[in-house]
Amino acid sequence: INIPPENHYHSIFACPISKEKSTEANPPMMMGCGHVINKDSLEKLKKTAGCVKCPYCLAESFTSSSLQGHF
């Protein structure tokens, strides 16, 4: 996800699920609903066939449709 420089507010992202800072190995991932969590948290929430339910809005999407964010 490309974020214009004028919208850069934080140089780090802390996952609201795991409370861990994102890293290159564990980047922020935007789910289909638009909510963002770290890749490790996304993998832990993944169910059969790659389906994941957002812990905030309960929307279901596939992990394969999640986009990596850059903070």
All heavy atoms as TSV, in Angstrom:
chain	resi	resn	atom	element	x	y	z
A	1	ILE	N	N	0.859	-1.173	0.000
A	1	ILE	CA	C	0.000	0.000	0.000
A	1	ILE	C	C	0.898	1.226	0.000
A	1	ILE	O	O	1.727	1.381	0.890
A	1	ILE	CB	C	-0.899	0.037	1.252
A	1	ILE	CG1	C	-1.750	-1.226	1.334
A	1	ILE	CG2	C	-1.764	1.266	1.234
A	1	ILE	CD1	C	-2.431	-1.377	2.654
A	2	ASN	N	N	0.771	2.045	-0.971
A	2	ASN	CA	C	1.555	3.275	-1.024
A	2	ASN	C	C	0.787	4.384	-0.330
A	2	ASN	O	O	-0.347	4.686	-0.688
A	2	ASN	CB	C	1.847	3.660	-2.471
A	2	ASN	CG	C	2.773	2.675	-3.143
A	2	ASN	OD1	O	3.696	2.179	-2.498
A	2	ASN	ND2	N	2.549	2.382	-4.400
A	3	ILE	N	N	1.418	4.976	0.655
A	3	ILE	CA	C	0.812	6.065	1.409
A	3	ILE	C	C	1.567	7.343	1.062
A	3	ILE	O	O	2.789	7.393	1.192
A	3	ILE	CB	C	0.882	5.787	2.923
A	3	ILE	CG1	C	0.134	4.488	3.233
A	3	ILE	CG2	C	0.306	6.955	3.721
A	3	ILE	CD1	C	0.280	4.023	4.667
A	4	PRO	N	N	0.859	8.378	0.620
A	4	PRO	CA	C	1.535	9.630	0.270
A	4	PRO	C	C	2.304	10.196	1.470
A	4	PRO	O	O	1.855	10.058	2.618
A	4	PRO	CB	C	0.398	10.567	-0.130
A	4	PRO	CG	C	-0.770	9.689	-0.413
A	4	PRO	CD	C	-0.582	8.456	0.412
A	5	PRO	N	N	3.456	10.820	1.237
A	5	PRO	CA	C	4.276	11.350	2.333
A	5	PRO	C	C	3.521	12.286	3.278
A	5	PRO	O	O	3.785	12.298	4.479
A	5	PRO	CB	C	5.404	12.097	1.611
A	5	PRO	CG	C	5.490	11.450	0.269
A	5	PRO	CD	C	4.082	11.015	-0.059
A	6	GLU	N	N	2.578	13.053	2.762
A	6	GLU	CA	C	1.840	13.974	3.637
A	6	GLU	C	C	0.941	13.243	4.635
A	6	GLU	O	O	0.440	13.839	5.590
A	6	GLU	CB	C	1.019	14.986	2.828
A	6	GLU	CG	C	-0.089	14.383	1.989
A	6	GLU	CD	C	0.335	13.977	0.583
A	6	GLU	OE1	O	1.536	13.948	0.278
A	6	GLU	OE2	O	-0.558	13.682	-0.225
A	7	ASN	N	N	0.742	11.936	4.425
A	7	ASN	CA	C	-0.069	11.143	5.344
A	7	ASN	C	C	0.765	10.213	6.217
A	7	ASN	O	O	0.219	9.342	6.874
A	7	ASN	CB	C	-1.105	10.326	4.569
A	7	ASN	CG	C	-2.145	11.209	3.919
A	7	ASN	OD1	O	-2.462	12.284	4.413
A	7	ASN	ND2	N	-2.678	10.781	2.798
A	8	HIS	N	N	2.082	10.386	6.226
A	8	HIS	CA	C	2.951	9.589	7.093
A	8	HIS	C	C	2.959	10.226	8.485
A	8	HIS	O	O	3.420	11.336	8.663
A	8	HIS	CB	C	4.381	9.564	6.555
A	8	HIS	CG	C	4.530	8.744	5.321
A	8	HIS	ND1	N	5.741	8.309	4.877
A	8	HIS	CD2	C	3.628	8.264	4.423
A	8	HIS	CE1	C	5.592	7.604	3.770
A	8	HIS	NE2	N	4.307	7.580	3.469
A	9	TYR	N	N	2.405	9.514	9.442
A	9	TYR	CA	C	2.336	10.037	10.798
A	9	TYR	C	C	3.209	9.259	11.771
A	9	TYR	O	O	3.713	9.800	12.722
A	9	TYR	CB	C	0.888	10.008	11.299
A	9	TYR	CG	C	-0.026	10.856	10.458
A	9	TYR	CD1	C	-0.913	10.284	9.561
A	9	TYR	CD2	C	0.022	12.241	10.533
A	9	TYR	CE1	C	-1.743	11.062	8.779
A	9	TYR	CE2	C	-0.796	13.026	9.744
A	9	TYR	CZ	C	-1.684	12.422	8.877
A	9	TYR	OH	O	-2.493	13.194	8.100
A	10	HIS	N	N	3.358	7.974	11.543
A	10	HIS	CA	C	4.141	7.122	12.433
A	10	HIS	C	C	5.160	6.348	11.605
A	10	HIS	O	O	4.845	5.860	10.529
A	10	HIS	CB	C	3.238	6.117	13.168
A	10	HIS	CG	C	2.162	6.783	13.962
A	10	HIS	ND1	N	2.388	7.369	15.167
A	10	HIS	CD2	C	0.853	6.968	13.701
A	10	HIS	CE1	C	1.266	7.885	15.633
A	10	HIS	NE2	N	0.309	7.650	14.757
A	11	SER	N	N	6.347	6.206	12.134
A	11	SER	CA	C	7.351	5.444	11.412
A	11	SER	C	C	7.288	3.964	11.756
A	11	SER	O	O	7.972	3.161	11.158
A	11	SER	CB	C	8.748	5.989	11.728
A	11	SER	OG	O	8.983	5.907	13.114
A	12	ILE	N	N	6.446	3.614	12.732
A	12	ILE	CA	C	6.287	2.213	13.122
A	12	ILE	C	C	4.805	1.866	13.202
A	12	ILE	O	O	3.958	2.740	13.311
A	12	ILE	CB	C	6.961	1.901	14.478
A	12	ILE	CG1	C	6.355	2.781	15.576
A	12	ILE	CG2	C	8.457	2.066	14.406
A	12	ILE	CD1	C	6.759	2.383	16.967
A	13	PHE	N	N	4.515	0.583	13.143
A	13	PHE	CA	C	3.148	0.107	13.307
A	13	PHE	C	C	3.156	-0.941	14.402
A	13	PHE	O	O	3.954	-1.873	14.361
A	13	PHE	CB	C	2.622	-0.504	12.006
A	13	PHE	CG	C	1.284	-1.170	12.164
A	13	PHE	CD1	C	0.127	-0.418	12.237
A	13	PHE	CD2	C	1.185	-2.554	12.260
A	13	PHE	CE1	C	-1.108	-1.025	12.390
A	13	PHE	CE2	C	-0.042	-3.174	12.415
A	13	PHE	CZ	C	-1.189	-2.403	12.481
A	14	ALA	N	N	2.304	-0.792	15.384
A	14	ALA	CA	C	2.144	-1.788	16.437
A	14	ALA	C	C	0.814	-2.487	16.210
A	14	ALA	O	O	-0.234	-1.843	16.110
A	14	ALA	CB	C	2.178	-1.145	17.815
A	15	CYS	N	N	0.862	-3.795	16.095
A	15	CYS	CA	C	-0.339	-4.583	15.838
A	15	CYS	C	C	-1.308	-4.472	17.019
A	15	CYS	O	O	-0.915	-4.685	18.163
A	15	CYS	CB	C	0.048	-6.046	15.622
A	15	CYS	SG	S	-1.365	-7.148	15.385
A	16	PRO	N	N	-2.565	-4.147	16.754
A	16	PRO	CA	C	-3.539	-4.040	17.843
A	16	PRO	C	C	-3.902	-5.395	18.454
A	16	PRO	O	O	-4.451	-5.447	19.551
A	16	PRO	CB	C	-4.755	-3.395	17.184
A	16	PRO	CG	C	-4.605	-3.679	15.739
A	16	PRO	CD	C	-3.142	-3.783	15.461
A	17	ILE	N	N	-3.572	-6.493	17.786
A	17	ILE	CA	C	-3.868	-7.829	18.303
A	17	ILE	C	C	-2.720	-8.322	19.177
A	17	ILE	O	O	-2.908	-8.646	20.347
A	17	ILE	CB	C	-4.106	-8.837	17.150
A	17	ILE	CG1	C	-5.217	-8.358	16.225
A	17	ILE	CG2	C	-4.389	-10.241	17.699
A	17	ILE	CD1	C	-6.568	-8.201	16.873
A	18	SER	N	N	-1.503	-8.362	18.625
A	18	SER	CA	C	-0.352	-8.906	19.347
A	18	SER	C	C	0.398	-7.866	20.168
A	18	SER	O	O	1.211	-8.214	21.009
A	18	SER	CB	C	0.629	-9.549	18.361
A	18	SER	OG	O	1.206	-8.545	17.531
A	19	LYS	N	N	0.166	-6.590	19.897
A	19	LYS	CA	C	0.859	-5.465	20.547
A	19	LYS	C	C	2.342	-5.420	20.192
A	19	LYS	O	O	3.122	-4.759	20.851
A	19	LYS	CB	C	0.698	-5.496	22.075
A	19	LYS	CG	C	-0.724	-5.633	22.559
A	19	LYS	CD	C	-1.573	-4.452	22.184
A	19	LYS	CE	C	-2.931	-4.563	22.842
A	19	LYS	NZ	N	-4.028	-4.246	22.008
A	20	GLU	N	N	2.736	-6.135	19.128
A	20	GLU	CA	C	4.130	-6.153	18.687
A	20	GLU	C	C	4.342	-5.157	17.554
A	20	GLU	O	O	3.451	-4.930	16.742
A	20	GLU	CB	C	4.514	-7.550	18.198
A	20	GLU	CG	C	4.482	-8.601	19.282
A	20	GLU	CD	C	4.781	-9.995	18.740
A	20	GLU	OE1	O	4.926	-10.146	17.499
A	20	GLU	OE2	O	4.858	-10.919	19.552
A	21	LYS	N	N	5.549	-4.597	17.498
A	21	LYS	CA	C	5.903	-3.704	16.395
A	21	LYS	C	C	6.101	-4.537	15.134
A	21	LYS	O	O	6.582	-5.659	15.185
A	21	LYS	CB	C	7.191	-2.954	16.709
A	21	LYS	CG	C	7.054	-1.952	17.826
A	21	LYS	CD	C	8.368	-1.252	18.062
A	21	LYS	CE	C	8.280	-0.318	19.241
A	21	LYS	NZ	N	9.572	0.305	19.529
A	22	SER	N	N	5.746	-3.961	14.015
A	22	SER	CA	C	5.950	-4.664	12.751
A	22	SER	C	C	7.430	-4.660	12.404
A	22	SER	O	O	8.193	-3.782	12.820
A	22	SER	CB	C	5.134	-4.018	11.636
A	22	SER	OG	O	5.542	-2.688	11.441
A	23	THR	N	N	7.826	-5.666	11.651
A	23	THR	CA	C	9.193	-5.804	11.173
A	23	THR	C	C	9.128	-6.226	9.711
A	23	THR	O	O	8.043	-6.483	9.181
A	23	THR	CB	C	9.952	-6.888	11.967
A	23	THR	OG1	O	9.307	-8.150	11.755
A	23	THR	CG2	C	9.984	-6.566	13.465
A	24	GLU	N	N	10.275	-6.341	9.066
A	24	GLU	CA	C	10.278	-6.814	7.680
A	24	GLU	C	C	9.776	-8.248	7.605
A	24	GLU	O	O	9.115	-8.629	6.639
A	24	GLU	CB	C	11.679	-6.713	7.089
A	24	GLU	CG	C	12.075	-5.280	6.793
A	24	GLU	CD	C	13.410	-5.185	6.068
A	24	GLU	OE1	O	13.775	-6.140	5.349
A	24	GLU	OE2	O	14.062	-4.148	6.223
A	25	ALA	N	N	10.061	-9.052	8.634
A	25	ALA	CA	C	9.610	-10.441	8.665
A	25	ALA	C	C	8.143	-10.561	9.084
A	25	ALA	O	O	7.493	-11.565	8.801
A	25	ALA	CB	C	10.477	-11.255	9.617
A	26	ASN	N	N	7.631	-9.563	9.773
A	26	ASN	CA	C	6.255	-9.558	10.274
A	26	ASN	C	C	5.613	-8.205	9.949
A	26	ASN	O	O	5.331	-7.408	10.837
A	26	ASN	CB	C	6.266	-9.826	11.783
A	26	ASN	CG	C	4.879	-9.994	12.358
A	26	ASN	OD1	O	3.929	-10.311	11.654
A	26	ASN	ND2	N	4.759	-9.777	13.654
A	27	PRO	N	N	5.375	-7.945	8.646
A	27	PRO	CA	C	4.865	-6.634	8.234
A	27	PRO	C	C	3.379	-6.458	8.521
A	27	PRO	O	O	2.651	-7.431	8.725
A	27	PRO	CB	C	5.105	-6.648	6.721
A	27	PRO	CG	C	4.977	-8.084	6.350
A	27	PRO	CD	C	5.563	-8.848	7.510
A	28	PRO	N	N	2.917	-5.202	8.525
A	28	PRO	CA	C	1.485	-4.961	8.648
A	28	PRO	C	C	0.768	-5.425	7.387
A	28	PRO	O	O	1.279	-5.259	6.279
A	28	PRO	CB	C	1.374	-3.445	8.819
A	28	PRO	CG	C	2.658	-2.884	8.351
A	28	PRO	CD	C	3.687	-3.957	8.449
A	29	MET	N	N	-0.400	-6.013	7.563
A	29	MET	CA	C	-1.186	-6.523	6.436
A	29	MET	C	C	-2.601	-5.953	6.535
A	29	MET	O	O	-3.226	-6.009	7.596
A	29	MET	CB	C	-1.258	-8.044	6.482
A	29	MET	CG	C	0.090	-8.746	6.457
A	29	MET	SD	S	0.989	-8.550	4.906
A	29	MET	CE	C	-0.012	-9.548	3.817
A	30	MET	N	N	-3.095	-5.403	5.424
A	30	MET	CA	C	-4.452	-4.880	5.397
A	30	MET	C	C	-5.393	-5.970	4.890
A	30	MET	O	O	-5.212	-6.495	3.794
A	30	MET	CB	C	-4.559	-3.647	4.509
A	30	MET	CG	C	-5.941	-3.016	4.565
A	30	MET	SD	S	-6.065	-1.463	3.677
A	30	MET	CE	C	-6.063	-2.042	1.989
A	31	MET	N	N	-6.376	-6.289	5.702
A	31	MET	CA	C	-7.367	-7.299	5.328
A	31	MET	C	C	-8.370	-6.690	4.350
A	31	MET	O	O	-8.390	-5.479	4.141
A	31	MET	CB	C	-8.068	-7.812	6.581
A	31	MET	CG	C	-7.116	-8.534	7.530
A	31	MET	SD	S	-7.939	-9.163	9.003
A	31	MET	CE	C	-8.196	-7.653	9.905
A	32	GLY	N	N	-9.209	-7.512	3.776
A	32	GLY	CA	C	-10.190	-7.064	2.803
A	32	GLY	C	C	-11.111	-5.971	3.315
A	32	GLY	O	O	-11.575	-5.127	2.547
A	33	CYS	N	N	-11.373	-5.945	4.611
A	33	CYS	CA	C	-12.270	-4.943	5.200
A	33	CYS	C	C	-11.582	-3.603	5.435
A	33	CYS	O	O	-12.228	-2.606	5.741
A	33	CYS	CB	C	-12.829	-5.472	6.518
A	33	CYS	SG	S	-11.553	-5.807	7.757
A	34	GLY	N	N	-10.229	-3.595	5.327
A	34	GLY	CA	C	-9.486	-2.352	5.539
A	34	GLY	C	C	-8.769	-2.278	6.872
A	34	GLY	O	O	-7.928	-1.401	7.063
A	35	HIS	N	N	-9.058	-3.179	7.807
A	35	HIS	CA	C	-8.350	-3.183	9.082
A	35	HIS	C	C	-6.953	-3.766	8.889
A	35	HIS	O	O	-6.743	-4.615	8.016
A	35	HIS	CB	C	-9.126	-3.976	10.140
A	35	HIS	CG	C	-10.346	-3.260	10.600
A	35	HIS	ND1	N	-11.613	-3.686	10.284
A	35	HIS	CD2	C	-10.491	-2.125	11.340
A	35	HIS	CE1	C	-12.495	-2.846	10.826
A	35	HIS	NE2	N	-11.844	-1.886	11.455
A	36	VAL	N	N	-6.006	-3.310	9.703
A	36	VAL	CA	C	-4.605	-3.702	9.548
A	36	VAL	C	C	-4.103	-4.390	10.805
A	36	VAL	O	O	-4.285	-3.880	11.916
A	36	VAL	CB	C	-3.722	-2.464	9.238
A	36	VAL	CG1	C	-2.262	-2.859	9.066
A	36	VAL	CG2	C	-4.238	-1.733	8.007
A	37	ILE	N	N	-3.463	-5.554	10.619
A	37	ILE	CA	C	-2.819	-6.288	11.701
A	37	ILE	C	C	-1.517	-6.861	11.155
A	37	ILE	O	O	-1.307	-6.894	9.941
A	37	ILE	CB	C	-3.713	-7.411	12.283
A	37	ILE	CG1	C	-4.067	-8.459	11.214
A	37	ILE	CG2	C	-4.965	-6.829	12.919
A	37	ILE	CD1	C	-4.876	-9.639	11.753
A	38	ASN	N	N	-0.626	-7.309	12.037
A	38	ASN	CA	C	0.634	-7.901	11.598
A	38	ASN	C	C	0.398	-9.256	10.939
A	38	ASN	O	O	-0.587	-9.944	11.216
A	38	ASN	CB	C	1.595	-8.077	12.770
A	38	ASN	CG	C	2.321	-6.796	13.125
A	38	ASN	OD1	O	2.231	-5.803	12.420
A	38	ASN	ND2	N	3.041	-6.822	14.224
A	39	LYS	N	N	1.333	-9.627	10.082
A	39	LYS	CA	C	1.241	-10.879	9.331
A	39	LYS	C	C	1.103	-12.092	10.254
A	39	LYS	O	O	0.304	-12.986	9.988
A	39	LYS	CB	C	2.465	-11.037	8.435
A	39	LYS	CG	C	2.417	-12.237	7.535
A	39	LYS	CD	C	3.624	-12.278	6.620
A	39	LYS	CE	C	3.542	-13.472	5.693
A	39	LYS	NZ	N	4.696	-13.514	4.791
A	40	ASP	N	N	1.870	-12.132	11.358
A	40	ASP	CA	C	1.782	-13.262	12.288
A	40	ASP	C	C	0.385	-13.377	12.890
A	40	ASP	O	O	-0.146	-14.474	13.031
A	40	ASP	CB	C	2.820	-13.138	13.408
A	40	ASP	CG	C	4.241	-13.400	12.921
A	40	ASP	OD1	O	4.416	-13.894	11.783
A	40	ASP	OD2	O	5.182	-13.102	13.691
A	41	SER	N	N	-0.218	-12.259	13.248
A	41	SER	CA	C	-1.578	-12.274	13.795
A	41	SER	C	C	-2.570	-12.746	12.746
A	41	SER	O	O	-3.489	-13.514	13.043
A	41	SER	CB	C	-1.974	-10.885	14.302
A	41	SER	OG	O	-1.159	-10.498	15.391
A	42	LEU	N	N	-2.374	-12.307	11.514
A	42	LEU	CA	C	-3.241	-12.727	10.416
A	42	LEU	C	C	-3.168	-14.241	10.236
A	42	LEU	O	O	-4.196	-14.908	10.090
A	42	LEU	CB	C	-2.841	-12.010	9.123
A	42	LEU	CG	C	-3.690	-12.272	7.888
A	42	LEU	CD1	C	-5.087	-11.690	8.072
A	42	LEU	CD2	C	-3.026	-11.663	6.661
A	43	GLU	N	N	-1.966	-14.790	10.289
A	43	GLU	CA	C	-1.780	-16.236	10.137
A	43	GLU	C	C	-2.443	-17.008	11.281
A	43	GLU	O	O	-3.009	-18.079	11.071
A	43	GLU	CB	C	-0.301	-16.585	10.043
A	43	GLU	CG	C	0.355	-16.136	8.739
A	43	GLU	CD	C	-0.237	-16.812	7.517
A	43	GLU	OE1	O	-0.488	-18.024	7.556
A	43	GLU	OE2	O	-0.450	-16.111	6.507
A	44	LYS	N	N	-2.383	-16.462	12.492
A	44	LYS	CA	C	-3.002	-17.129	13.645
A	44	LYS	C	C	-4.525	-17.121	13.552
A	44	LYS	O	O	-5.184	-18.026	14.059
A	44	LYS	CB	C	-2.551	-16.473	14.947
A	44	LYS	CG	C	-1.113	-16.780	15.285
A	44	LYS	CD	C	-0.672	-16.065	16.542
A	44	LYS	CE	C	0.811	-16.305	16.793
A	44	LYS	NZ	N	1.305	-15.531	17.935
A	45	LEU	N	N	-5.091	-16.109	12.907
A	45	LEU	CA	C	-6.541	-16.014	12.757
A	45	LEU	C	C	-7.062	-16.817	11.574
A	45	LEU	O	O	-8.257	-17.047	11.448
A	45	LEU	CB	C	-6.960	-14.548	12.574
A	45	LEU	CG	C	-6.778	-13.638	13.781
A	45	LEU	CD1	C	-7.055	-12.192	13.385
A	45	LEU	CD2	C	-7.672	-14.060	14.919
A	46	LYS	N	N	-6.146	-17.269	10.711
A	46	LYS	CA	C	-6.526	-17.980	9.486
A	46	LYS	C	C	-7.195	-19.306	9.812
A	46	LYS	O	O	-6.757	-20.055	10.672
A	46	LYS	CB	C	-5.301	-18.221	8.621
A	46	LYS	CG	C	-5.601	-18.873	7.296
A	46	LYS	CD	C	-4.427	-18.859	6.349
A	46	LYS	CE	C	-3.268	-19.666	6.876
A	46	LYS	NZ	N	-2.178	-19.790	5.887
A	47	LYS	N	N	-8.294	-19.558	9.112
A	47	LYS	CA	C	-9.035	-20.808	9.269
A	47	LYS	C	C	-8.912	-21.627	7.996
A	47	LYS	O	O	-8.104	-21.325	7.131
A	47	LYS	CB	C	-10.495	-20.508	9.589
A	47	LYS	CG	C	-10.660	-19.785	10.901
A	47	LYS	CD	C	-12.097	-19.560	11.260
A	47	LYS	CE	C	-12.126	-18.827	12.587
A	47	LYS	NZ	N	-13.439	-18.616	13.087
A	48	THR	N	N	-9.729	-22.626	7.870
A	48	THR	CA	C	-9.718	-23.514	6.718
A	48	THR	C	C	-9.784	-22.744	5.403
A	48	THR	O	O	-10.512	-21.766	5.284
A	48	THR	CB	C	-10.911	-24.484	6.799
A	48	THR	OG1	O	-10.930	-25.080	8.085
A	48	THR	CG2	C	-10.825	-25.558	5.742
A	49	ALA	N	N	-9.024	-23.186	4.451
A	49	ALA	CA	C	-9.003	-22.631	3.082
A	49	ALA	C	C	-8.531	-21.175	3.042
A	49	ALA	O	O	-8.856	-20.447	2.118
A	49	ALA	CB	C	-10.364	-22.771	2.420
A	50	GLY	N	N	-7.775	-20.737	4.050
A	50	GLY	CA	C	-7.223	-19.392	4.027
A	50	GLY	C	C	-8.201	-18.295	4.370
A	50	GLY	O	O	-7.922	-17.126	4.159
A	51	CYS	N	N	-9.360	-18.654	4.906
A	51	CYS	CA	C	-10.367	-17.665	5.278
A	51	CYS	C	C	-10.013	-17.077	6.649
A	51	CYS	O	O	-9.555	-17.778	7.548
A	51	CYS	CB	C	-11.738	-18.324	5.325
A	51	CYS	SG	S	-13.077	-17.157	5.598
A	52	VAL	N	N	-10.209	-15.784	6.805
A	52	VAL	CA	C	-9.937	-15.118	8.083
A	52	VAL	C	C	-11.091	-14.170	8.402
A	52	VAL	O	O	-11.646	-13.526	7.521
A	52	VAL	CB	C	-8.581	-14.366	8.038
A	52	VAL	CG1	C	-8.580	-13.267	7.011
A	52	VAL	CG2	C	-8.211	-13.827	9.393
A	53	LYS	N	N	-11.464	-14.124	9.678
A	53	LYS	CA	C	-12.528	-13.229	10.132
A	53	LYS	C	C	-11.881	-12.079	10.897
A	53	LYS	O	O	-11.100	-12.302	11.825
A	53	LYS	CB	C	-13.499	-13.971	11.042
A	53	LYS	CG	C	-14.700	-13.127	11.454
A	53	LYS	CD	C	-15.640	-13.871	12.374
A	53	LYS	CE	C	-16.524	-14.775	11.564
A	53	LYS	NZ	N	-17.623	-15.338	12.367
A	54	CYS	N	N	-12.188	-10.864	10.515
A	54	CYS	CA	C	-11.627	-9.684	11.166
A	54	CYS	C	C	-12.078	-9.640	12.624
A	54	CYS	O	O	-13.269	-9.773	12.912
A	54	CYS	CB	C	-12.088	-8.419	10.442
A	54	CYS	SG	S	-11.518	-6.896	11.236
A	55	PRO	N	N	-11.139	-9.447	13.553
A	55	PRO	CA	C	-11.517	-9.394	14.968
A	55	PRO	C	C	-12.269	-8.113	15.350
A	55	PRO	O	O	-12.818	-8.031	16.438
A	55	PRO	CB	C	-10.175	-9.478	15.699
A	55	PRO	CG	C	-9.183	-8.994	14.712
A	55	PRO	CD	C	-9.713	-9.360	13.360
A	56	TYR	N	N	-12.315	-7.140	14.449
A	56	TYR	CA	C	-12.985	-5.879	14.749
A	56	TYR	C	C	-14.384	-5.789	14.164
A	56	TYR	O	O	-15.344	-5.470	14.860
A	56	TYR	CB	C	-12.134	-4.694	14.268
A	56	TYR	CG	C	-10.878	-4.591	15.076
A	56	TYR	CD1	C	-9.676	-5.058	14.575
A	56	TYR	CD2	C	-10.893	-4.084	16.356
A	56	TYR	CE1	C	-8.522	-5.009	15.330
A	56	TYR	CE2	C	-9.755	-4.029	17.121
A	56	TYR	CZ	C	-8.573	-4.493	16.606
A	56	TYR	OH	O	-7.440	-4.461	17.358
A	57	CYS	N	N	-14.512	-6.054	12.868
A	57	CYS	CA	C	-15.816	-5.891	12.225
A	57	CYS	C	C	-16.452	-7.218	11.821
A	57	CYS	O	O	-17.564	-7.236	11.318
A	57	CYS	CB	C	-15.695	-4.981	11.009
A	57	CYS	SG	S	-14.715	-5.686	9.665
A	58	LEU	N	N	-15.728	-8.319	12.038
A	58	LEU	CA	C	-16.192	-9.683	11.769
A	58	LEU	C	C	-16.406	-9.987	10.286
A	58	LEU	O	O	-16.983	-11.004	9.938
A	58	LEU	CB	C	-17.443	-10.011	12.574
A	58	LEU	CG	C	-17.325	-9.801	14.088
A	58	LEU	CD1	C	-18.642	-10.135	14.777
A	58	LEU	CD2	C	-16.198	-10.633	14.663
A	59	ALA	N	N	-15.922	-9.114	9.418
A	59	ALA	CA	C	-15.994	-9.388	7.979
A	59	ALA	C	C	-15.042	-10.534	7.646
A	59	ALA	O	O	-13.956	-10.636	8.213
A	59	ALA	CB	C	-15.608	-8.144	7.186
A	60	GLU	N	N	-15.454	-11.387	6.745
A	60	GLU	CA	C	-14.610	-12.498	6.330
A	60	GLU	C	C	-13.929	-12.186	5.009
A	60	GLU	O	O	-14.518	-11.574	4.119
A	60	GLU	CB	C	-15.436	-13.775	6.208
A	60	GLU	CG	C	-15.921	-14.279	7.546
A	60	GLU	CD	C	-16.562	-15.661	7.463
A	60	GLU	OE1	O	-16.605	-16.248	6.367
A	60	GLU	OE2	O	-17.015	-16.141	8.509
A	61	SER	N	N	-12.663	-12.582	4.916
A	61	SER	CA	C	-11.904	-12.401	3.682
A	61	SER	C	C	-10.861	-13.515	3.611
A	61	SER	O	O	-10.753	-14.326	4.519
A	61	SER	CB	C	-11.235	-11.022	3.646
A	61	SER	OG	O	-10.330	-10.871	4.726
A	62	PHE	N	N	-10.112	-13.535	2.533
A	62	PHE	CA	C	-9.061	-14.532	2.368
A	62	PHE	C	C	-7.708	-13.889	2.625
A	62	PHE	O	O	-7.480	-12.742	2.232
A	62	PHE	CB	C	-9.106	-15.132	0.961
A	62	PHE	CG	C	-10.305	-15.997	0.730
A	62	PHE	CD1	C	-11.428	-15.497	0.092
A	62	PHE	CD2	C	-10.320	-17.306	1.171
A	62	PHE	CE1	C	-12.546	-16.288	-0.105
A	62	PHE	CE2	C	-11.434	-18.109	0.978
A	62	PHE	CZ	C	-12.549	-17.601	0.342
A	63	THR	N	N	-6.818	-14.639	3.262
A	63	THR	CA	C	-5.485	-14.100	3.531
A	63	THR	C	C	-4.763	-13.768	2.232
A	63	THR	O	O	-3.964	-12.838	2.195
A	63	THR	CB	C	-4.650	-15.082	4.369
A	63	THR	OG1	O	-4.619	-16.349	3.719
A	63	THR	CG2	C	-5.210	-15.241	5.767
A	64	SER	N	N	-5.071	-14.488	1.170
A	64	SER	CA	C	-4.409	-14.226	-0.119
A	64	SER	C	C	-4.790	-12.862	-0.694
A	64	SER	O	O	-4.066	-12.323	-1.532
A	64	SER	CB	C	-4.768	-15.326	-1.117
A	64	SER	OG	O	-6.161	-15.384	-1.317
A	65	SER	N	N	-5.892	-12.278	-0.239
A	65	SER	CA	C	-6.297	-10.958	-0.732
A	65	SER	C	C	-5.779	-9.826	0.158
A	65	SER	O	O	-6.015	-8.657	-0.148
A	65	SER	CB	C	-7.825	-10.877	-0.844
A	65	SER	OG	O	-8.424	-10.938	0.433
A	66	SER	N	N	-5.087	-10.167	1.237
A	66	SER	CA	C	-4.534	-9.149	2.135
A	66	SER	C	C	-3.336	-8.478	1.475
A	66	SER	O	O	-2.555	-9.117	0.771
A	66	SER	CB	C	-4.102	-9.784	3.453
A	66	SER	OG	O	-5.210	-10.333	4.104
A	67	LEU	N	N	-3.197	-7.186	1.702
A	67	LEU	CA	C	-2.116	-6.407	1.111
A	67	LEU	C	C	-1.123	-5.983	2.177
A	67	LEU	O	O	-1.518	-5.582	3.278
A	67	LEU	CB	C	-2.673	-5.161	0.425
A	67	LEU	CG	C	-3.699	-5.390	-0.679
A	67	LEU	CD1	C	-4.304	-4.062	-1.120
A	67	LEU	CD2	C	-3.055	-6.116	-1.843
A	68	GLN	N	N	0.176	-6.035	1.842
A	68	GLN	CA	C	1.201	-5.605	2.784
A	68	GLN	C	C	1.232	-4.098	2.852
A	68	GLN	O	O	1.217	-3.407	1.841
A	68	GLN	CB	C	2.565	-6.138	2.362
A	68	GLN	CG	C	3.656	-5.777	3.347
A	68	GLN	CD	C	4.983	-6.417	2.991
A	68	GLN	OE1	O	5.027	-7.441	2.335
A	68	GLN	NE2	N	6.059	-5.812	3.435
A	69	GLY	N	N	1.283	-3.575	4.067
A	69	GLY	CA	C	1.360	-2.131	4.273
A	69	GLY	C	C	2.796	-1.699	4.506
A	69	GLY	O	O	3.657	-2.506	4.862
A	70	HIS	N	N	3.081	-0.428	4.293
A	70	HIS	CA	C	4.422	0.132	4.503
A	70	HIS	C	C	4.279	1.363	5.381
A	70	HIS	O	O	3.631	2.317	4.990
A	70	HIS	CB	C	5.074	0.481	3.177
A	70	HIS	CG	C	5.215	-0.688	2.272
A	70	HIS	ND1	N	6.245	-1.589	2.392
A	70	HIS	CD2	C	4.455	-1.132	1.242
A	70	HIS	CE1	C	6.099	-2.542	1.471
A	70	HIS	NE2	N	5.018	-2.288	0.760
A	71	PHE	N	N	4.861	1.298	6.561
A	71	PHE	CA	C	4.788	2.431	7.490
A	71	PHE	C	C	6.152	3.035	7.687
A	71	PHE	O	O	7.154	2.419	7.544
A	71	PHE	CB	C	4.230	1.976	8.836
A	71	PHE	CG	C	2.753	1.745	8.787
A	71	PHE	CD1	C	2.236	0.542	8.371
A	71	PHE	CD2	C	1.868	2.729	9.158
A	71	PHE	CE1	C	0.879	0.308	8.323
A	71	PHE	CE2	C	0.509	2.526	9.121
A	71	PHE	CZ	C	0.012	1.305	8.697
